Amino acid sequence: MSVLNIIFRTIKGLLNDAAESVRDPSSEARQIVRELDESIAKAEDSLIEIEAQVSMQRSKHDIADNKVEKYEDGAKRALQAGDEALTREALNAQINARAERDAIAKELAALEPSLEQLKKQINEMHERRNNLNTRSKILQAEQHIAQAKNTAATALGGIGSQNLAKDFRELEEKVALQNARSDSRLNSVNERIGKSLDAKLAVLSKGGSVDDCLEVLKKKIGKTI
C-alpha cells in the first residue's frame, strides 16, 4: 500500500471517528421524522392535484355523456319528423360526443387507480411517521437514561484516569495523619507539663523531720508526751 493510501485511510478513519463521536441518535431520529413530514406534505400536494384532475375529467365525462343522450334523442325526433338531414347531423354529433366521452373515460381509468394508490401510500406514510415519532420519543428517553447512567458511572468510577474513591481515601488518610500529628504534639506537651507538676508536688510532699512528724501525730491523738 502506498504512503498516500495510508494517509488517506488514516484521515478517513479519523473523520469517521469524529463524526461518530458527535452523532446524536435522538436528534437524528427527530430529523428523520421531519423529513418524512416533508415527504408526506409533497405527496398530499400531489394528491390534491390528481383529485382536481379526476374531478374535472369526471365533470367532462358527465357532460359528454349527456351530449350522447341528447343527440340520440334529437336524432330520434328528427327521424320521426322525416328530416333525414337533421337526423344525420344529430347522429354525427352523437358520435363525436361518444368519442369524447370514451376518451375521457380512458383518462379516468388511468387516473383513478393512481389516485387510490396514492391515497393508500399517504396513509401508510402517516402510519409510519406516527410509529417513527413514537420510537423517536422512546429513543430520546432511552438516550437521556443512558447519559444519566454514564454520568453516575463516571462519578462512581472516576473521571478519566482518576478514581474518585481512591482520591477520597487519600484525603481521609491525609486528615487522619494530621490528627495523629496533632495528638502526638498534644501528648508531648501534656507529658512535659505533667513531669513539671509531678516535680513540684514531689517537693511539697517531702516529709519533715522526725520531730515534725511526732508533733503532728500528737495533735491527731490529742496527747502530750
Secondary structure in CASP SS format (residue, H / E / C, confidence):
PFRMAT SS
TARGET T0000
AUTHOR 0000-0000-0000
METHOD secondary structure of the structure
MODEL  1
M C 1.00
S C 1.00
V H 1.00
L H 1.00
N H 1.00
I H 1.00
I H 1.00
F H 1.00
R H 1.00
T H 1.00
I H 1.00
K H 1.00
G H 1.00
L H 1.00
L H 1.00
N H 1.00
D H 1.00
A H 1.00
A H 1.00
E H 1.00
S H 1.00
V H 1.00
R C 1.00
D C 1.00
P H 1.00
S H 1.00
S H 1.00
E H 1.00
A H 1.00
R H 1.00
Q H 1.00
I H 1.00
V H 1.00
R H 1.00
E H 1.00
L H 1.00
D H 1.00
E H 1.00
S H 1.00
I H 1.00
A H 1.00
K H 1.00
A H 1.00
E H 1.00
D H 1.00
S H 1.00
L H 1.00
I H 1.00
E H 1.00
I H 1.00
E H 1.00
A H 1.00
Q H 1.00
V H 1.00
S H 1.00
M H 1.00
Q H 1.00
R H 1.00
S H 1.00
K H 1.00
H H 1.00
D H 1.00
I H 1.00
A H 1.00
D H 1.00
N H 1.00
K H 1.00
V H 1.00
E H 1.00
K H 1.00
Y H 1.00
E H 1.00
D H 1.00
G H 1.00
A H 1.00
K H 1.00
R H 1.00
A H 1.00
L H 1.00
Q H 1.00
A C 1.00
G C 1.00
D C 1.00
E H 1.00
A H 1.00
L H 1.00
T H 1.00
R H 1.00
E H 1.00
A H 1.00
L H 1.00
N H 1.00
A H 1.00
Q H 1.00
I H 1.00
N H 1.00
A H 1.00
R H 1.00
A H 1.00
E H 1.00
R H 1.00
D H 1.00
A H 1.00
I H 1.00
A H 1.00
K H 1.00
E H 1.00
L H 1.00
A H 1.00
A H 1.00
L H 1.00
E H 1.00
P H 1.00
S H 1.00
L H 1.00
E H 1.00
Q H 1.00
L H 1.00
K H 1.00
K H 1.00
Q H 1.00
I H 1.00
N H 1.00
E H 1.00
M H 1.00
H H 1.00
E H 1.00
R H 1.00
R H 1.00
N H 1.00
N H 1.00
L H 1.00
N H 1.00
T H 1.00
R H 1.00
S H 1.00
K H 1.00
I H 1.00
L H 1.00
Q H 1.00
A H 1.00
E H 1.00
Q H 1.00
H H 1.00
I H 1.00
A H 1.00
Q H 1.00
A H 1.00
K H 1.00
N H 1.00
T H 1.00
A H 1.00
A H 1.00
T H 1.00
A H 1.00
L H 1.00
G H 1.00
G C 1.00
I C 1.00
G C 1.00
S C 1.00
Q C 1.00
N C 1.00
L H 1.00
A H 1.00
K H 1.00
D H 1.00
F H 1.00
R H 1.00
E H 1.00
L H 1.00
E H 1.00
E H 1.00
K H 1.00
V H 1.00
A H 1.00
L H 1.00
Q H 1.00
N H 1.00
A H 1.00
R H 1.00
S H 1.00
D H 1.00
S H 1.00
R H 1.00
L H 1.00
N H 1.00
S H 1.00
V H 1.00
N H 1.00
E H 1.00
R H 1.00
I H 1.00
G H 1.00
K H 1.00
S H 1.00
L H 1.00
D H 1.00
A H 1.00
K H 1.00
L H 1.00
A H 1.00
V H 1.00
L H 1.00
S C 1.00
K C 1.00
G C 1.00
G C 1.00
S C 1.00
V H 1.00
D H 1.00
D H 1.00
C H 1.00
L H 1.00
E H 1.00
V H 1.00
L H 1.00
K H 1.00
K H 1.00
K H 1.00
I H 1.00
G C 1.00
K C 1.00
T C 1.00
I C 1.00
END
